[in-house]
Amino acid sequence: MSSIQSWTNFQEWMKAVNGGKKTTLKQQFELAFELYKKAYPDTTHHQSVEDVIEMIENTLIGNLDSLVSWTGIQVDWFLNVFCQSPFMKVLIEYGCKVWFIRKICVIEMVRRTADRNSQGQPNGTFVENIQSVVKGWNMVDGDQGKTSKPTTFISYTGAYTMEHVVRTLAMLDPEEYVWMDIFCVNQFAWTGKGRTKEMRKFRNIFMDDLQKQIKAIGNTALILEQWDNVMLTLGQMWVMWEIFNTAQAQVELNVLLTPGQRANFIENCLETTKDFKSIQASLATIDANNALTADDIDRQFILDRMQREDRNLVEVNTSVLNVMRKWLAQEGLQHLSSIRKKGNTPSTNLLNHLGLLMRDQGNLSEAEPLFREALATSKQISGDRHPDTFVSINNLGILLHAQGKLDEAAPLLTEALATSRQVWGDQHPKTLFCISNFGMMLLTQGKLAEAESPLREALETRRQVLGNQHQDTLSSISILGELLKHQGNLDDAAPLYREALTTSRQVLGNRHPNTLLAISNLAVLLQDQGRFDDALVLCREALSTKRQVLGNRHPDTLISISNLGMLLKAQGKFGEAAVLSREALGTRKQVLGNRHPDTLISMNNLAALYLQQPGKPHKKEAFLLLLVAVQVSLDELGASHPYTKSLIDHALKVGFVRIDNGKLIIVEDTSATVSKYLFLGWFLVGVAVGVLGARMRRR
């Protein structure tokens, strides 16, 4: 056995032993004994390392049910009694990792239980065994562990140092009771002789009980060691599983940062664009399939649990991602509130970042006032031509575009383009971004001929200035393909869509938003060409990845849900199509509102599905969906908009309305159904109708 004086800290010991590879139980106990001697230099060991390991591995431990506990440990006791014992102080000062200390605690409890068994005594309760360990580490008699029902579930990774955990938990109320796995013997798959079956049994109990217990506890706190490297924590399988169960239990997640880390987080993430984008990109890489564990048996066990009850890893990834995005938004809103309370003006960076977080969670109505304030502040402080003002104009214009408020979006996007041409010139990337946005706005307005010029300019200049593989160029390729498709030029659109998808996969990877857009675009084109089977493969890929990367409520995810539903309807798979179409409509109502163009499209799609089902069991629902969509589209977009024309054309085709002297009239045999819903304000009035028959853009 080598002396601990050979290594100044735990990290050096880890690197030196076995050349940095995984250490053995014997090596771990050798270090523990050395550290114990340092804590208690006058203590004489009655057992060798070998004796202890032999007892642990060869003693068949009986019923350990009393050690399966969800007991809470008082924060004050943990920090000021447990962590202040001589042995724990040495472990913490030496920089020991949590996994090492956890193993020492658990082994001590198991060993003492084995001692009881060998003497014919009962196992004892969880608290008795904890107290036995505490007393064995020379704590005074009056300092037995304070336990009660926990109010916070602590989630963290064993890769942290105990010193960091101590500093972080010091921010909690000292009278609070927390559940920590350092005092839990049943979480991990130990493989010692004679106890494999028992220890796995208790791990199973932990897994089966986890979500129920998290819900009963009512709060989860995730300890982060480095906010700018969140995947150090979220890349751990156990942490992902605990956060997922927190989301499923609908329990609040709080993220604990040390005071220094929190101040750094606010300054560099919430207030600085570069780091804000960095953490957003990191969260997009959350993937349970690549998460790590110290034990391969544990890893497979958790993966199997994640995929129970028809659940898949996409759902797990999405839940964890959404929880972390919600945390970012909450932190930002708290910071914003503290600034306002002090009477200070929030920065445009903070306002824009919060707006983007709200937008990405599908909370468009909450993002709008933040973007509006950012623009007003930027114009007041920096003037109309400052880069911050330019960013704010674009953010608000793009949001209004996404909300379907095209009349409000148009002047902003026009202003952004004019300013960009004057300040940066026609070939600057910012100008090209504005040209592309302006063209997309015209496309959404149904002004297909007017949209072609700016969209071609954006693509040609981006190819010249940025190259064919730049993601902005790929975006322009996709947008021009979309325009050509809506003009009916499918053959011209196809090579653009294929180029965008092939290059995006190569350059950006399969999970990048531009790649997902390219997959969706090509899938829709293939469907238009009647190649349903090829389209289905791409539609399912796009939706699965968007759910994982963007979440279930993101507008782009809703487009893929809607697209897949319509494709399945075209294949006659009405059951699955109805589920997806209802999901798209319900979520769009929540996220975008009842009067958004995409919501109207979902109403039309679901109505069309109902009318094609054998026997038409939902004909009345179809009637109401379609006529409400027509009325709202007339109100919001006007009679000349392609969406409105297509909705009216559909209503005429299925016989729900007729035209009489240029007026749109509900047919008599359906008017009774409408009268039932007059109290909701959903009714049609005679409206002059323009040219009908334009084909609705599929969304």
Buried (B, 14 or more C-beta within 10 A) or exposed (E): EEEBEEBEEBBBBBEEBEEEEEBEBEBBBBBBBBBBBBBBEEEEEEEEBEEBBEBBBEBEBEEBEBBBBBBBBBBBBBBEBBBBBBBBEBBBBBBBBBBBBBBBBBBBBBBBBBEBBEEEEEBBEBBBBBBBBBEEBEBEEEBBBBBEEBBBBBBBBBBBBBBBBBBBBBEBEEEBBBBBBBBBBBBBBBEBEBBEEBBBBBBBBBBEBBBEBBBBBEBBBBBBBBBBBBBBBBBBBBBBBBBBBBBBBEBBBEBBBBEEBBEBBBEBBBBBEEBBEBBBEBBBBBBBEEBEBBEEBBBEBBBEBBBEEEBBBBBBBBBBBBBBBBBBBBBBBEBBEEBEEEEEEBBBBBBBBBBBBBBBBBBBEBBBEBBBBBBBBBBEEBEEEBEBBBBBBBBBBBBBBBBBBBEBBBEBBBBBBEBBBEBBEEEBBBBBBBBBBBBBBBBBBBBBEBBBEBBBBBBEBBBEBBEEEBBBBBBBBBBBBBBBBBBEEBEBBBEBBBBBBEBBBEBBEEBBBBBBBBBBBBBBBBBBEEEBEBBBEBBBBBBBBBBBBBBBBBBBBBBBBBBBBBBBBBBEBBEEBBEBBBBBBBBBBEBBBEBBBBBBBBBBBBBBBBBBBEEEEBBEBBBBBBBBBBBBBBEBBBBEBBBBBBBBBBBBEBEBBEEEEEEBBBEEEBEEBBEEEEEEEBBBEEBEBBEBEBEBBBB
